[in-house]
């Protein structure tokens, strides 16, 4: 276990490099049912009272000393303080918007005024490691961003983040103008957590998804902070806001692995959204690869759709790591039984004691210009040959055997360097 001092050193290293180091699932219980804790009328006292609670909480967090015995765990007192800070942040934004009686307002002013009201004295940026200075991680670097979602300009979305050890934690608040006031329709954040890996940080993205009925859902994605590894996990949740006097609901939760070496590229699409990022490769020589997570909203569910990779080799890599519920949709319907068995055998090999895996040649095949063969070598074990067919912005898994296809003798299209 890396000590708290070790964590601090890692943070400092990343700060000097100009990077921000921001596994686990976020369960439905981590999604809070929204509540509108606002008075019937605007109250400047309520705004200042909530803002002062934020300042007091931040001051207590900033002076929290890291202890070598803590590791990546948070003592109950720190857990409680973080939860109370989130409540105060949400209450401050809601109280401020309660005083905005117009459905149009200057969001730049909103951001600056909220930050001004909640500002506290912070330590100067650390330029070198000081073993005596092990506080100043929690509650620092408060950031607020308010915007109208591009496809739902009638809403106001507010994201808030603040520092924790080795990363940050984040909150999403969404407001809808109703009966002359801005009312909170969604609050998305982690629940109380015992370890920093359960915070919503590293990256934090949301997408408002419109339904044919005219109503809307939110797909929200977040990474998880970690102190000592480039690999972590991220989650995607589909959330229904407060609607028709019904509480907020988490409709779907999915989790995946990713590498934090490069940034995440989000993109809203007409039928959903996508995230592009670095992920873990089965081939330890390659270590990582660029992956595509594209989701389509179908009813009240998200379905991952193609493309899932940028080339045939990465398609095989992702097909082997994806759950069969997804992989079978990217497979030849005529060979589902044999492909399911092949995938199950690799799932078993992913457990302890599995062979080392490395990709071999990727060859074109003479029988069809869209047919390719991807070799995967097992150490120990026989090589496996995956037959794939390229489509329009997609691939299909045709078959997998331990013998190469006689028609696939083209040059290696992806030689390793």
Secondary structure, DSSP 4 states (H G I P E B T S, - for coil): ---HHHHHHHHHHHHHHT------PPPGGGSPPP-----SS--HHHHHHHHHHHHHHHHHHHTPPP-TTTTTB--HHHHHHHHHHHHHHHHHHHHHHHT--SS---HHHHHHHHHHHT----PPPP-S--TT-----TT-S-EEEEEEETTEEEEEEEEEEEEETTEEEEEEEEEEEETTEEEEEEEEE----SBGGGSSEEEEEEEEEE-TTS-EEEEEEEE---SS-SEEEEEEEEEE-SBTTBPPEEEEEEEEEEESSS--EEEEETTEEEEEEEEE-S-TTT-EEEEEEEEEEETTEEEEES--BSSHHHHHHHHHHS-HHHHGGGB-GGGHHHHHHHHHHHHHHTSTTPPEEEEEEEEEETTEEEEEEEEEEEESS--EEEEEEEETTEEEEEEEESS--TT----BTT---
